[in-house]
Amino acid sequence: PDNAYGVDSGGDPVDIPNLSFEQFAAFHAKFYHPANSRIFFAGDDDVAERLEIMAEYLGDFDASPESKPGSAIEWQKKRYEEPVKVRHPYPVSDKGADGQPDTHLMQVNWLMNDKQLTPKEEITSTVLDHLLMGTTSSILRKTLMESGLGDAITGGGLANELMQGTFSVGLKGVKPENVDTVETLIVDTLKKVVEEGFTEDAIAASMNTIEFDMREFNTGSFPKGLSLMLGSMREWVYDRNPTDALKFEEPLAELKESIAQDGSKVFQDMVKEFLLENSHRTTVEMFPSTTLEEEQLTEEKDRLAKIKESLKEEDLQSIIDTTAELKKLQAAEDSPEARGTIPSLDLADLRREVTEYPIDVTDNEADSGVTVVRHELGSTSGITYAKLAVDVSDISLEDVALLPLLTRIMMETGAGEYDSVALSRRIGTHTGGVSVSTMISGVNKEGSTPGVVGEGEHFVSKILISGKSTSDKTEELFSIFDLILRDANLDSQAKIIEMLRESKSRGESTVQGSGHAVANARIRSRYSVIGYINEKMSGISSLDTVKALLDQAENDFPALLARLENMRSTILNKSTCRDGMILDLTGDATVFEKIEPSVEKFLGDLPGDNNAEQLQNFYSEPHPWAIQAKEEMATQAPIADEGFVVPTQVSYVGKGGRLYSKGEAVSGSTSVISRFLGTGYMWDNVRVMGGAYGGFAQFQPKDGIFSFLSYRDPNLAGTIDVYDGASKALMTSASDLENDPDALATAIIGAIGDMDGALGPDQKGSLQFSRWLARETPEQRQKFRDEILNTKPSDFKDFAERLQALKDPSSAVVSSKSAFEDAAKAGKSFTLQDIM
């Protein structure tokens, strides 16, 4: 593009060293001036007071007439007379002669429009994107995945948050000889759409899905005010009416009218005009290079060496002195006077009581053998939120790693008389969405002391089938729950192979792009049974499982099918399954009244005997997986410093250990202190001075495990040194806080803010359900909150002492081969494993 969107907003690491401080300061002064801002208020505060605050802030600035004109975005014209193809390398490790050949990535991209779309065109493009790419059964996504030409989808389809929309789609894991074939398949599929259109049920499913989301406006824990602000920016930032981006009734009605008159034609015309007849198209191919990483490092070293050679002795000393001064400024604490200029809450403004949400539990409802949990809220806008929890504790620990595959099969291969497409459309037409997931959740042991680290052997294991619908469609929602629970098509070899290839590709991408989460899961697997089991299902070790399952699916599918069928028959054991079932419902009084007959029918129709045998009591006896998991942990998750090698220019550095041991009481003050470390010491030393994109300090009070993490970190050994210095820094902070009550109050307020985030109705129900499932009492929660509110400087000192004596510390790092070599020279050694 010939506008600002042609450059990476985060900067190109190769080019960043060419940026001078003068350029940086001038850019900031020009474009980050209030004259170029949009000011948004949300809430029930006084409007006049808002304006006074705004006037006081803006009064400190002079006019900046160049700011707004200088940031104007010009329309990018469609100027390609024919599609453009480009090829670029991407780094891979050398796997040797016996390694798997590396594959290519390819993606086709269109600039959709070079003039403003009408509101009807905007909403039409959103629905069209769902028809093409929104579900695993959408025609473009389905055709590409079923082709076998690649492992996973690249490109997210429509991107319309900027002034001009783009549409991108492709595959990763493509053999070099198939790159052109993938491009042809994409274009041919779009031609088929233009020629044949979409079926009525496909349109109905996508329309209902999009309309349900817009009307529900469920932002989860993200504040609705901020969601409205960000939504309005789509228009406002380009000096258009901000509320236009939030209005959908009129354009939606216009689209419905077009569909009623001409069926699929409105979508066919858009594909033809904006994609097929649009020559402003690029095809980007990424090919593997085993030398690229080394070439980039060599080029950087040579460039820096030349720069250094060109400098005089006094120039070098000036750089050293300036850097030292910068580090000093970065490390300096803000003065109380400076912090006092920022508006903030007082401790007196905080609610001292824990917010409890309604819950009503009925064991063996209607003699069904099933427990029903209800959360009656003031209003859920006529929507039923439902979860069916089904116990899976009787399957073997060896098969636990297959649960992610089983839950995907339940959603994506069809069920009963419905193939995958028909099932997806039934869900889209009648509900606001259905999903299946696995839940492993720790519980309080009966008779244990509240707030004390437990043995880690007591937990519940469930498959969760979750969904939402309007109250008049709840019977249909329950019917879908029952269908996928009983009759999901397990005998779908081609689809399962496709899923496993995609899972492998996703897993490898997660290691490269979210290595901090991978490192954290690996650390937790060494100290916690639940952490170990979760890591088996979704951590770095699950990659080996997925590869083995893929091989079995391709070469011995009957054996894999037998495992899956055995898992389902074990879960749905007629004599026990209902005892492990829980139906969790969230709605308002009117919703519950309307859905009662549907609930009763659903409970009667569920598999299993209503006078089921009782499962073990997970609140008094260790979970059946716990003993075997502990035995495996000694060999499969040893306490060791591990490094996972991937092609990357950054590191994800994790280090952790046991902060509290079994039987020790954990105070709520730990939430304040771990957050204080993350937003203070880690922010200053890992992000600001270290240059990482993020630094985190995470502590889980229930199991006593603490971990440091960094995200997209240019350092490795130095970051571990920062972690090792945290206890000393925290001890200093404890002393400082004795004389700085405002800083202590700010830390407490932040921790309470994390607890008191805005929740949607479904989240309120889910939170209270989780509390009940864990057998937490309101008194326990209130005690923990009181401890947060009463946090003292001495608590910081106690935490620092524990951090200094962290038990059995170990590291998990995702980085490049060269970074690990440099770390070894600095005295930080790891047991290395090549991932890609």
C-alpha positions, 0 to 999 in steps of 0.5 A, a space after each residue: 500500500 502507498 499509505 501508512 498501512 504498508 508498514 508494520 506498526 511494531 517496526 522492522 527489527 532490521 530498520 529500527 536501529 536507523 531511527 534516531 531519537 530526534 525522529 522518534 520524538 518528532 513523530 510522537 509530538 506530531 501524531 500523538 498530540 491531543 489534536 489528533 485524538 478521539 476522546 470517549 467517555 462511557 458511564 453514568 458520571 456527570 457530563 459537566 464534570 467530564 468536560 471540566 476534566 477534559 478541559 483541564 487536560 487539554 489546556 496544557 497543550 498548544 495547537 498542532 495544526 499539522 497533526 490531523 492532516 498529517 495522519 490522514 489515510 489516503 485511499 489505496 487505489 486498485 492499480 494492479 492490472 493483473 494479480 501479483 505473485 511474490 516469494 519470500 523465505 522463512 527460517 527453519 532448522 536443518 533436520 538432516 537427511 532423515 528429517 521430514 521435508 519442510 513445506 511452503 506457506 501460501 496465501 491469496 490476498 485481495 484489496 476489497 474496495 477502493 471507495 467507502 462501502 455502504 452500510 448494506 455492503 458492510 454487513 453483506 461482506 460480514 455474512 459472506 465471510 461467514 458463509 465462506 470461512 466462518 465454520 469448518 463446514 463453510 465452503 471455502 474453508 472446507 474445500 481447502 482443508 478437504 483437498 489434502 493440499 496443506 495442513 492448516 488454513 492461513 489468513 482470516 478471510 475478511 479483515 474490515 477494521 481499517 478504512 479498506 477491507 482485505 480478504 486473505 486465505 491460503 494454506 500452510 504445510 503445502 508441498 512446493 509442487 502444490 502451491 499453484 494448485 492451491 491458488 487455482 483451487 481458491 479461485 475455482 471455489 469462488 467461481 463455483 460460488 458465483 455460478 451456484 450460489 449458497 443454499 437457503 439453509 447455509 444462508 439462514 445459518 450464517 444470518 442467524 449466527 451474525 444477527 445473534 452475535 450483534 443483538 446479544 453484544 456479549 463482550 465477556 469480561 471486556 468492558 462494554 464501554 470500551 467495546 463500543 469505543 473500539 467499534 466506533 473507531 472503524 468510522 470515527 478515526 477516518 472522520 466519519 460518524 462514529 455511531 454508524 459503525 454501531 448501527 445494524 438494524 437498517 442495513 440488516 433489514 435491507 440485506 434480509 429484503 434482498 435475500 427474500 427477493 433474490 436469494 443468494 444473488 447478493 452474495 454471488 454478486 459481491 464475490 464476483 465484483 470484489 474478488 473474482 473480477 478484482 485484479 488487485 490481488 497478491 499471492 504470497 508464497 513462503 519457502 523454507 530456508 535453513 540458512 536464513 537465520 544465520 544469514 540475518 544474524 551475520 548481516 546484523 553483526 557485520 552491519 553493527 561492526 561497520 558502524 562501530 568501526 566508523 565511530 571515534 573513541 569519544 563517539 563510543 564513550 558517548 553512546 556508553 554514557 547515554 545508554 547508562 543514563 537511559 538505563 538509570 532513567 528507566 529504572 527510576 521510580 516515579 515520585 509520589 508527586 508525579 503519581 499524584 497527578 494521575 486520577 485514581 480510586 481510593 481504598 474507600 471507593 472499593 466494595 469490600 464484599 465479594 459479589 455472589 451470583 444466584 445459584 440453586 442446586 437440585 440433585 436428582 432432578 425429576 428422578 433423572 439421576 442428573 444434578 441441575 444447577 440454575 442461576 436466575 439473573 435479573 435479565 438475560 434478554 430472553 437467552 438461555 445459557 446452558 452447559 452439560 458437564 459429563 464425567 470422564 474419570 473412568 477413561 484411562 490416563 493414556 487416553 486423556 491425551 485423546 480428549 481434545 481430538 474427541 471433543 473436536 470430533 463431536 463438533 466437526 464430523 457430523 452426528 446421527 443422520 447429519 453430516 458435518 455440513 448439515 450439523 453445522 447449519 442446524 447449530 447456526 440456524 437454531 442457536 447462538 453457538 455450541 461448543 465442546 471442551 474438556 475441563 480439569 478442575 481442582 476441588 477442595 478436599 472434604 475436611 481440609 483447611 480452607 486456603 491451604 495448598 492441597 495435595 493436588 490429587 482431588 479434582 473433577 474431570 468433565 467434558 463440557 457441552 456448552 451453548 446458547 439460544 433464545 428460550 423458544 429454541 432451547 429444546 432444539 439446543 438440548 436436542 443438539 447436545 444429546 445428538 453430539 454426545 451420543 451419535 457423533 461420527 467417530 468413523 470419519 478417517 479423512 476428517 480425523 486425519 485433516 483435524 490431526 494435521 491441523 492440530 499439528 500445524 496449530 501446535 507448532 505455530 503456538 510454540 512459535 507465537 505463544 511460547 510464554 504459554 507453552 513454557 508456563 504449561 511445561 513448568 506447571 507440569 513438573 509440580 502439579 498433577 493437574 498441570 501435568 494432565 493439562 500439558 499432556 492434552 495441550 502443551 508441548 508434549 501433546 505435539 508428539 501425541 498428535 504426530 503419533 495419532 496422525 500416523 495411526 490415523 493414516 496407517 491403522 485407523 481401525 485401532 484409533 477408531 477402537 480407542 475412540 469408541 471405547 472412550 465414548 462407551 466408557 464415558 456413557 456407561 449406562 450404569 454410572 454416567 448420569 451420576 456424573 452429569 450436571 446441567 448448568 443453566 443461566 437465564 432470567 425468570 421468564 426464560 426458566 419458566 418457558 424452558 422448564 418442559 424442555 429441561 424435563 424432556 432433555 433430562 429424561 432423554 439423556 443416556 444412562 439409567 436414572 438410578 445410576 450407580 454412584 461414582 467415587 466421591 472426588 471430594 474425599 478420594 483422590 482422582 483415579 488419574 492422580 496416582 499414575 500421573 504422579 508416577 509418570 511425572 518423575 520421568 516425563 516431567 522432570 524438574 530440569 531446565 529445558 529449552 525448545 528450539 524453533 526458528 525465531 528471532 525472539 525468546 519466550 523465557 520461563 522460570 518457576 517453582 513451588 512458592 508454597 508447599 502442601 499444607 501451607 496457608 496462602 494469603 490473599 495478599 499474594 494476589 496483590 504482590 504477584 501483580 505488583 511484581 508483574 506490573 512493576 519490576 517485570 514491566 521495568 526490567 523485562 519490557 522497558 529496559 529489556 525490550 521484550 513485548 511482555 513480562 509476567 509474574 504468575 502465582 496460583 494460590 491453590 497449588 502454590 506454584 509461581 512462575 516468571 514469563 517473558 513474551 517476544 523477548 530479545 534476551 534469554 540469559 539476561 532475563 533469567 538474571 532479572 528473575 533471579 533478582 526479583 526477590 531482592 527488588 521486592 524486599 526493597 519495595 517492602 521497605 519503600 512501601 512502609 513510607 508510601 501508603 499511596 503506592 500500597 493502595 494502588 497495588 491493592 486497588 489493581 488486584 481488586 480490579 482484576 477480581 471485579 471485572 465486568 461479566 456478561 450473564 453467561 460468565 456470571 453463571 459460569 463463575 458461580 458454577 465453578 465456585 460450587 463445583 470446587 466446593 468453595 464457600 462464600 466465607 472462603 472467598 470473603 476471607 481471601 478478599 479481606 486479606 487482599 484489602 488488608 495487605 501490608 508491607 510486611 506481606 511483601 517481605 514474606 513473599 520476597 523471602 519465599 521467592 528467594 527460597 523458591 523450592 526446586 526452581 526450573 526453567 522452560 524456554 522457547 528460543 532459537 539455536 543461536 540464542 541457546 548457544 549464547 545463553 550457554 556462553 553466559 552460564 545458562 545451560 538447558 536440555 535442548 529439544 528441536 520442535 520444528 
